[in-house]
Amino acid sequence: MSEASAKRILSGPLGAAVLRFGTPLALGMGLQTAFNLIDAFVISRLGGATAGPALGAIGICDQLAALGTIVSYGLSVATATLISRKVGERQPDAVKEIAWQSVLLIAFLSLVFGVLGGVGASVVLRDIVGAKGEVANLGVPYLRVMLSGSFTIFLLMHLTSVQRALGSSKTPVGMLVASNVLNLVLAVVLVYGPGDAPAILSWGRPIARLLGIPRMGLMGAAWATLLARFVVLVPLIAILMKRFGLFGKSSRLAPHSQTIAAIVRLGWPSSAQLVMRILAMLLTHSLVARAFTTPTDQTATTALGIVFRLETMALFVGLGWGSAAQTFVGQNLGAQNHERAKRSGWYAALYNAFMMGSLALVYSLFGQRIVGFFDSDPEVLRPALTYLRWVGPSYLGLGIGIVLGSAMQGAGATLRALALDTLVITGFQLPTSVLFILWSGATYVGLWRIVASTYFLSALVYVISYRRGRFLNAVRTGAPVPVA
C-alpha cells in the first residue's frame, strides 16, 4: 500500500477520501453484475420458445450460484477486515500470511461447492425451488456447470477484496471492464455458434465457423462467463505478487490452522448474513414459481428473473460502498482513530444512497424499455414493471443497510450485523411472505410490497444500531482482534 493511499484513508479529508476510494469500488462491483446482464441480453435474442424459459432459468440459477459466491465473499470480507487492520498497525508480514492462508481456504471452498453442484443441481432446482417445465430442463445443466466452475468467481471476488484492503480501488475496475468485454465476445460465439443470430450479433458466426464451435445456446453463456472470469484472474494474481509482494515463496506455507480459524471465526457471520439476503430472494422466486406459474406458463418467473438481475446490480453497488466503509473502518481502528472510523460509515452510506436513488429513478423512468430489451412479452412486462415500481424506491433502504452492516463488519462486529439481518428477514419478510401467499386473494403485487417494506425496515434497524455505536465497544475496551 502506498504512503499516499494510507494518508488519505487515515488522515485526509474524510468525505473526499471516502468518495475517491468508494466510487471505483461501487462501479467495479456494479460491473461484476454485468456478467449476468450480458448473458441475459444474448440469451434473450435466441428467439422462439427458448428465450423466455432460458431467461427464467438463468434468473433462478444465478441466484442459486450466488449462494456459494456469498459464502465465499463473507470469508473475503473477513480477510479484508484482518488485512486492513494489519495495514493500519503496520504489520506487513501478518498481511502476507493472512492473504495466502485465505487463498487456501477459498480454494477448498471452491472444491466443495463444485462437487455439491455437480451432484445436487437437479434436486435443488426442481425439488427445492420448484422450477417447472422447460425452465427446469434448461436450468439443471446450466446450474451444474456454473457451480462446478465456482472457483473462478470465488477467487475473482476474493483477490479484488484483498487488493481493496491494501488500499487499491481502481485497478480491479479496469480488469472487470476487460473481462466483461471478453464475456460478451465469448457469449455471442458460444451461444449462437455458426447458426442464426440477430444482425447486431452476427459478427460471431465467422469466428465460430473458424474455430469449429457449435451452437450451444444457454450452455454457451455458462461457459463464456467461466472463461472470462478465469482469464482476468491471471493479471490479478500477477499484480498482487509484483505490486504488493503477496504470495511469495516465504509466505506460501502449508495450511495454518490458527490463521484459517481466525478468518472463519470472523467470516462466517458475514457469510450467513449475505446468504440470508439471497435466501430471501430465492424464497420470493419459489413462492412466485409455486403460486403464479404452471408447467406451460412461466412468464412470472421470467419477469422475476429479469428484475432480480437488475436488483443484483443495486445489491453489488451497495457492497462496493460497503467495502469502502469496511476498509476505512478497519484501517482507522487499527490506527486507534475510532471517531473517524465511525464517520466514514456514514459518508459511505450517504454516497450509496445517492447512487441507489439514481438507479431507482432510471428503473422507474425507463423500466419498460429496460425489461423489454430482454423480453417484450406483455405477460412478462406486467409483473416486472410493477416490481420495479414498488421495490425500486426501496433500494435506498437496501443500500443503507448493506453499507452500515459492512462498516460494522470492518470493526469486527460481524455477529451484530448478522443478528440485525436475521431479525428483519426471519422476523418480518419470511413469515409475512408465506402467510400472504397462503391467503386466497394473494397477488404478486402484494408480494412486491412486502419486499419493499423489508428493505426500508432494514435501513431503519441499521441506522438505529449504527448511531448507538455499540459495535465499537469491543475495540474501545481493547478486546483482541483475530490475528494471523
C-alpha positions, 0 to 999 in steps of 0.5 A: 500500500502506498504512503499516499493511499494510507494518508488519505484513508487515515488522515485526509479529508474524510468525505473526499477520501471516502468518495475517491476510494468508494466510487471505483469500488461501487462501479467495479462491483456494479460491473461484476453484475454485468456478467449476468446482464450480458448473458441475459441480453444474448440469451434473450435474442435466441428467439422462439420458445427458448428465450423466455424459459432460458431467461427464467432459468438463468434468473433462478440459477444465478441466484442459486450460484450466488449462494456459494459466491456469498459464502465465499465473499463473507470469508473475503470480507473477513480477510479484508477486515484482518488485512486492513487492520494489519495495514493500519498497525503496520504489520506487513508480514501478518498481511502476507500470511493472512492473504495466502492462508485465505487463498487456501481456504477459498480454494477448498471452498471452491472444491466443495461447492463444485462437487455439491453442484455437480451432484445436487443441481437437479434436486435443488432446482426442481425439488427445492425451488420448484422450477417447472417445465422447460425452465427446469430442463434448461436450468439443471445443466446450466446450474451444474456447470456454473457451480462446478466452475465456482472457483473462478468467481470465488477467487475473482471476488476474493483477490479484488477484496484483498487488493481493496484492503491494501488500499487499491480501488481502481485497478480491479475496475479496469480488469472487470471492464476487460473481462466483461468485454471478453464475456460478451465476445465469448457469449455471442460465439458460444451461444449462437455458434455458426447458426442464426443470430440477430444482425447486431450479433452476427459478427460471431458466426465467422469466428465460430465457423473458424474455430469449429464451435457449435451452437450451444445456446444457454450452455454457451453463456455458462461457459463464456462467463467461466472463461472470462472470469478465469482469464482476468484472474491471471493479471490479478494474481500477477499484480498482487505478487509484483505490486504488493509482494503477496504470495511469495515463496516465504509466505506460501506455507502449508495450511495454518490452522490458527490463521484459517480459524481466525478468518472463519471465526470472523467470516462466517457471520458475514457469510450467513448474513449475505446468504440470508439476503439471497435466501430471501430472494430465492424464497420470493422466486419459489413462492412466485414459481409455486403460486403464479406459474404452471408447467406451460406458463412461466412468464412470472418467473421470467419477469422475476428473473429479469428484475432480480438481475437488475436488483443484483446490480443495486445489491453489488453497488451497495457492497462496493460502498460497503467495502469502502466503509469496511476498509476505512473502518478497519484501517482507522481502528487499527490506527486507534482513530475510532471517531473517524472510523465511525464517520466514514460509515456514514459518508459511505452510506450517504454516497450509496444512497445517492447512487441507489436513488439514481438507479431507482429513478432510471428503473422507474423512468425507463423500466419498460424499455429496460425489461423489454430489451430482454423480453417484450412479452406483455405477460412478462412486462406486467409483473416486472414493471410493477416490481420495479415500481414498488421495490425500486424506491426501496433500494435506498433502504437496501443500500443503507443497510448493506453499507452500515452492516459492512462498516460494522463488519470492518470493526469486527462486529460481524455477529451484530450485523448478522443478528440485525439481518436475521431479525428483519428477514426471519422476523418480518419478510419470511413469515409475512411472505408465506402467510400472504401467499397462503391467503386466497386473494394473494397477488404478486403485487402484494408480494412486491410490497412486502419486499419493499417494506423489508428493505426500508425496515432494514435501513431503519434497524441499521441506522438505529444500531449504527448511531448507538455505536455499540459495535465499537465497544469491543475495540474501545475496551481493547478486546483482541482482534483475530490475528494471523 
